[in-house]
Amino acid sequence: MAEFVDGTAFNYEQGQRARKLFAAVVLAALDDAIADDKKYGNGPEQIARWARSRDGREVLSCAGIDPSERVVSGLMEFVSKGIRTSVALSREESERRHALEAAEAA
């Protein structure tokens, strides 16, 4: 019985690691699209093309993201904002956005 539990826990951990790896691929694709947007002006179209492709849908699914059209439009909106993923995921950027939203609401 203990071997079964250990095996299940190991498989779960491996699955979580794989999901994080694919999430990193999605973040890299977003950064590439943002760079394309700054250089060529076609970043949102690039990320949409990738997310709608077979490989993109597979990567999104493996990352635990439903590859729906709603997700594609969200990715396009994120790229059009032009904020790199490392900055967007930082605490400082999060606090700045919340302060900006609070100021707009007041």
C-alpha positions in Angstrom: 0.0 0.0 0.0 2.8 2.4 0.9 4.4 1.8 -2.5 1.2 2.7 -4.2 1.0 6.0 -2.3 4.6 6.8 -3.0 4.2 6.0 -6.7 1.1 8.2 -6.9 2.8 11.1 -5.2 5.8 10.7 -7.5 3.6 10.7 -10.6 1.7 13.8 -9.3 5.0 15.7 -8.7 6.2 14.7 -12.2 3.0 16.0 -13.7 3.3 19.3 -11.8 6.9 19.7 -13.0 5.8 19.0 -16.6 3.0 21.5 -16.3 5.4 24.2 -15.1 7.7 23.5 -17.9 5.0 24.0 -20.5 3.8 27.1 -18.7 7.4 28.4 -19.1 7.1 27.7 -22.9 3.9 29.8 -23.0 5.6 32.7 -21.2 8.5 32.5 -23.6 6.1 32.6 -26.5 4.5 35.7 -25.0 7.9 37.4 -24.6 8.7 36.5 -28.3 5.4 38.0 -29.4 6.0 41.1 -27.4 9.4 41.5 -29.0 7.9 41.0 -32.4 5.3 43.6 -31.6 8.0 46.2 -30.7 10.1 45.4 -33.7 7.6 44.6 -36.4 4.2 45.6 -35.0 2.6 42.2 -35.4 2.9 40.7 -32.0 -0.8 40.0 -31.2 -1.2 38.3 -34.6 1.9 36.2 -34.0 0.7 34.9 -30.6 -2.8 34.3 -32.0 -1.4 32.3 -34.9 0.8 30.3 -32.5 -2.1 29.7 -30.0 -4.4 28.5 -32.8 -1.8 26.2 -34.3 -1.7 22.5 -33.4 1.6 22.9 -31.5 0.3 26.0 -29.6 -2.9 24.2 -28.6 -0.9 21.2 -27.4 1.4 23.4 -25.3 -1.4 25.4 -23.8 -3.2 22.1 -22.9 -0.1 20.7 -21.3 0.4 23.9 -19.3 -3.1 23.4 -17.9 -4.7 26.2 -20.0 -7.8 25.6 -22.0 -6.9 26.5 -25.7 -10.2 28.3 -26.3 -10.8 31.5 -28.4 -11.2 33.4 -25.2 -7.7 32.5 -24.1 -6.4 33.5 -27.5 -8.0 36.9 -27.2 -6.5 37.3 -23.7 -3.1 36.4 -25.0 -3.5 39.0 -27.8 -4.5 41.6 -25.3 -1.6 40.8 -23.1 0.9 41.1 -26.0 -0.7 44.4 -27.1 0.0 45.9 -23.7 3.7 45.4 -24.3 4.7 44.5 -20.7 7.2 41.6 -20.7 6.1 38.6 -18.6 8.9 38.9 -16.1 7.8 42.4 -15.3 4.1 41.6 -15.4 4.6 38.8 -12.9 6.6 40.9 -10.5 5.3 42.1 -7.2 6.1 45.8 -8.0 4.1 45.7 -11.2 1.2 44.1 -9.4 1.2 46.7 -6.7 1.5 49.5 -9.3 -1.5 48.2 -11.3 -3.6 47.9 -8.1 -2.7 51.4 -7.1 -3.6 52.7 -10.6 -7.0 50.8 -10.5 -7.7 52.2 -7.0 -6.9 55.8 -8.2 -9.2 55.4 -11.2 -12.0 54.1 -9.0 -11.7 57.0 -6.6 
